Every structure is written in structure tokens, then in C-alpha cells.
Amino acid sequence: MCETAEDGEVAANLLEKNVYDLVLLDIMIPKIDGYELLEYMKQINPTPTIFITAKSQVYDKIKGLKQGADDYITKPFAIEELVARIEAVLRRYHKGNDIQTMGDVEINIVARTVKKDGHVVCLTPKEFDLLILLIQNKNFALYRETIFEKVWGEELEFETRTLDLHIQRLRKKLGWKDKIKTVYKIGYMLEV
């Protein structure tokens, strides 16, 4: 799925509600500029980002890359170059593959199947969605509220053990007791 935003405010709202494989971001957008939006994105849901901009000075490129962009391309550009850069960034994040491997666990994202040591692991739909969210954000601590919103599609309005139970079952089914970490007063993190 591909979505567009006409300004930084709309983009920020979309980024709060959805998980994306990649963001193509212009620096000179209305309301919230690209630099501010990238900073905000890193706090709520780190996502691979390519700046696409008319700002071609070396200073701008360095600023964008130091701020956390994965690539920087200046206008005008050939579509083939953009596609090649997108593919390169997705390869770095292993987001272009339908099959992800983490140790002895193989996850087929399209078929929504999981195997451990070659044996099928039965996950509920929510457990699978939770696993994918953790993998997409590996080594980043995710807030309980963010996880709940992204997996269950609703805000966490009261204390519930639903998320904790799903995490416990994932740990047990995958043998990831030491990989899925509890982050005190924040939430959870898949440590790889």
C-alpha cells in the first residue's frame, strides 16, 4: 500500500496510525518540514527514509544523512535511480523479502506462516501481527500503547494483560525468552 501526504502534519498523523516499510520525504514541505518530521518519526516509529529534495548543497545532504535519513536524492532524478535506491534501502532492512529468518525461525510474511527448526509454529493472527511488528522494529523499544494500537487497532485505554499474554505465548512458542525483552515502564523490544 502506498499513501501520500500533502504536508508534514498529515504525514505525522499517518505515521502515528500506520507502519510503513519506507518513507520518501521532501525537506521543503508545508507545516512541518522534512527535518522535523524525520526527528518525530524516529521517536514514534523508526522507519527507513529517503530524502527526495531540490536542496542539493553538500551541507543539506550531510545534515539529512546525519539526522538519520538512509539515503538522499536530489531533484531532478531518473525514476530508475530512485527505484534502485529504494531497493537498496529495503535490502538493508530486509523489508523487500517475503521470508525473514531470525536464527532458527523462518517467517513467511505473505503466507503468514512461521517455522522453527523446520517445524510449523501455529500462531494466532494477533500473535503473527505482533511478531511482524517486533521484527520490523528490532532493537527498538516499543511503547505498550504503540504496540496495542498497531496490532489491535485501538488505543490502550485501561490496564490490560492482553499484550503481556501474547508476548508470553510468543516467547514460549518461538523459544525467544531471551530475545523479546521487557523494557521497564516502556514496553517490549526484540533484541537481535
C-alpha positions as CSV (number, residue, x, y, z in Angstrom):
1,M,0.0,0.0,0.0
2,C,1.3,3.5,-0.9
3,E,0.0,6.7,0.7
4,T,0.8,10.4,0.1
5,A,0.6,13.4,2.3
6,E,0.3,17.0,1.1
7,D,2.0,18.4,4.2
8,G,4.0,17.4,7.3
9,E,1.1,17.5,9.6
10,V,-0.9,15.0,7.5
11,A,2.3,12.8,7.2
12,A,2.8,12.9,11.0
13,N,-0.8,11.7,11.5
14,L,-0.4,8.9,9.0
15,L,2.9,7.8,10.7
16,E,1.2,7.6,14.1
17,K,-1.5,5.3,12.8
18,N,0.3,3.1,10.3
19,V,3.5,1.1,9.9
20,Y,5.4,1.7,6.7
21,D,8.2,-0.2,5.0
22,L,9.8,3.1,3.7
23,V,9.1,6.8,3.7
24,L,10.1,9.1,0.7
25,L,10.3,12.5,2.3
26,D,10.8,16.0,0.9
27,I,12.6,18.5,3.1
28,M,10.6,21.6,1.9
29,I,7.0,20.5,2.8
30,P,4.4,22.8,4.4
31,K,3.6,23.0,8.1
32,I,6.2,20.5,9.4
33,D,9.4,20.4,7.3
34,G,11.1,17.2,6.4
35,Y,13.9,17.5,9.0
36,E,11.3,18.0,11.9
37,L,9.2,15.1,10.5
38,L,12.2,12.8,10.5
39,E,13.0,13.6,14.1
40,Y,9.4,13.0,15.1
41,M,9.3,9.7,13.1
42,K,12.4,8.4,15.0
43,Q,10.6,8.9,18.3
44,I,7.3,7.2,17.4
45,N,8.2,4.5,14.9
46,P,11.6,4.5,13.2
47,T,11.1,3.9,9.5
48,P,13.7,3.7,6.7
49,T,13.6,7.1,5.0
50,I,14.9,8.6,1.7
51,F,15.0,12.3,1.4
52,I,13.9,13.5,-2.1
53,T,14.6,17.2,-2.4
54,A,15.7,20.1,-4.5
55,K,18.2,21.0,-1.8
56,S,21.4,19.9,-3.5
57,Q,24.1,21.6,-1.4
58,V,26.6,19.3,0.3
59,Y,25.6,20.9,3.7
60,D,22.0,19.8,3.2
61,K,23.0,16.3,2.2
62,I,25.2,15.9,5.3
63,K,22.5,17.3,7.6
64,G,19.9,14.9,6.2
65,L,22.1,11.9,6.5
66,K,23.4,12.8,9.9
67,Q,19.9,13.3,11.1
68,G,19.1,9.7,10.2
69,A,17.9,9.5,6.6
70,D,19.0,6.3,4.9
71,D,19.6,8.0,1.6
72,Y,19.4,11.4,-0.1
73,I,18.5,12.1,-3.7
74,T,18.2,15.4,-5.4
75,K,15.8,16.6,-8.0
76,P,15.7,16.1,-10.9
77,F,16.4,12.4,-10.9
78,A,15.7,9.4,-13.1
79,I,13.0,7.1,-11.8
80,E,15.3,4.1,-12.3
81,E,17.8,5.6,-9.9
82,L,15.0,6.2,-7.3
83,V,13.8,2.6,-7.7
84,A,17.4,1.3,-7.3
85,R,17.9,3.3,-4.1
86,I,14.6,2.2,-2.7
87,E,15.5,-1.5,-3.3
88,A,18.9,-0.9,-1.7
89,V,17.4,0.6,1.5
90,L,14.8,-2.1,1.7
91,R,17.5,-4.8,1.3
92,R,19.4,-3.2,4.2
93,Y,16.3,-3.5,6.4
94,H,15.3,-6.9,5.0
95,K,11.9,-5.4,4.1
96,G,12.0,-6.4,0.5
97,N,11.9,-10.1,1.3
98,D,8.7,-12.2,1.8
99,I,10.7,-14.5,4.0
100,Q,12.6,-13.3,7.1
101,T,15.0,-15.5,9.0
102,M,16.0,-14.9,12.6
103,G,18.2,-17.7,13.9
104,D,16.3,-21.0,13.6
105,V,13.0,-19.2,13.0
106,E,11.7,-18.6,9.4
107,I,8.8,-16.2,8.9
108,N,6.9,-16.1,5.6
109,I,5.2,-12.7,5.6
110,V,2.9,-13.3,2.6
111,A,1.8,-16.8,3.6
112,R,1.7,-15.7,7.3
113,T,3.5,-18.9,8.4
114,V,6.3,-19.4,10.9
115,K,8.7,-22.3,11.2
116,K,11.2,-23.1,13.9
117,D,13.8,-25.7,13.1
118,G,11.8,-26.6,10.0
119,H,8.6,-27.3,12.1
120,V,5.5,-25.2,11.6
121,V,4.7,-23.0,14.6
122,C,0.9,-22.2,15.0
123,L,0.4,-18.6,15.8
124,T,-2.9,-16.8,16.2
125,P,-3.4,-13.8,13.8
126,K,-2.7,-11.3,16.6
127,E,0.5,-13.2,17.6
128,F,1.7,-13.1,14.0
129,D,0.9,-9.4,13.7
130,L,2.8,-8.8,17.0
131,L,5.8,-10.8,15.7
132,I,5.9,-8.8,12.5
133,L,5.8,-5.5,14.4
134,L,8.6,-6.6,16.7
135,I,10.7,-7.8,13.7
136,Q,10.1,-4.6,11.8
137,N,11.3,-2.6,14.8
138,K,14.0,-5.0,16.1
139,N,16.4,-3.4,18.6
140,F,14.0,-0.6,19.2
141,A,11.9,-0.3,22.4
142,L,8.2,-0.1,21.5
143,Y,5.8,1.5,23.9
144,R,2.9,-0.7,25.1
145,E,0.4,1.8,23.8
146,T,2.0,1.9,20.3
147,I,2.1,-1.9,20.1
148,F,-1.5,-2.2,21.2
149,E,-2.7,0.4,18.7
150,K,-0.7,-1.1,15.8
151,V,-1.7,-4.8,16.5
152,W,-5.2,-4.4,17.9
153,G,-6.1,-1.2,16.0
154,E,-7.3,0.6,19.1
155,E,-6.0,2.8,21.9
156,L,-5.0,1.2,25.2
157,E,-7.5,2.9,27.5
158,F,-7.1,0.8,30.6
159,E,-4.7,-1.6,32.1
160,T,-5.0,-4.9,30.3
161,R,-2.9,-8.1,30.3
162,T,-3.8,-9.0,26.7
163,L,-0.5,-7.7,25.3
164,D,1.5,-9.4,28.1
165,L,-0.2,-12.7,27.5
166,H,0.5,-12.5,23.7
167,I,4.2,-11.7,24.4
168,Q,4.4,-14.7,26.8
169,R,3.0,-17.1,24.2
170,L,5.3,-15.8,21.5
171,R,8.3,-16.2,23.8
172,K,7.3,-19.8,24.6
173,K,6.3,-20.8,21.0
174,L,9.5,-19.4,19.4
175,G,11.9,-20.1,22.3
176,W,12.6,-16.4,22.4
177,K,12.6,-15.9,26.2
178,D,15.9,-14.0,26.0
179,K,15.2,-12.2,22.7
180,I,11.8,-10.5,23.5
181,K,12.9,-8.2,26.3
182,T,10.6,-6.3,28.7
183,V,11.7,-2.7,28.8
184,Y,10.8,-1.3,32.2
185,K,8.0,1.4,32.1
186,I,8.0,1.4,28.3
187,G,7.0,-1.9,26.7
188,Y,8.9,-4.6,24.7
189,M,11.8,-5.0,22.3
190,L,13.0,-7.7,20.1
191,E,16.8,-7.8,20.7
192,V,18.8,-9.3,17.9
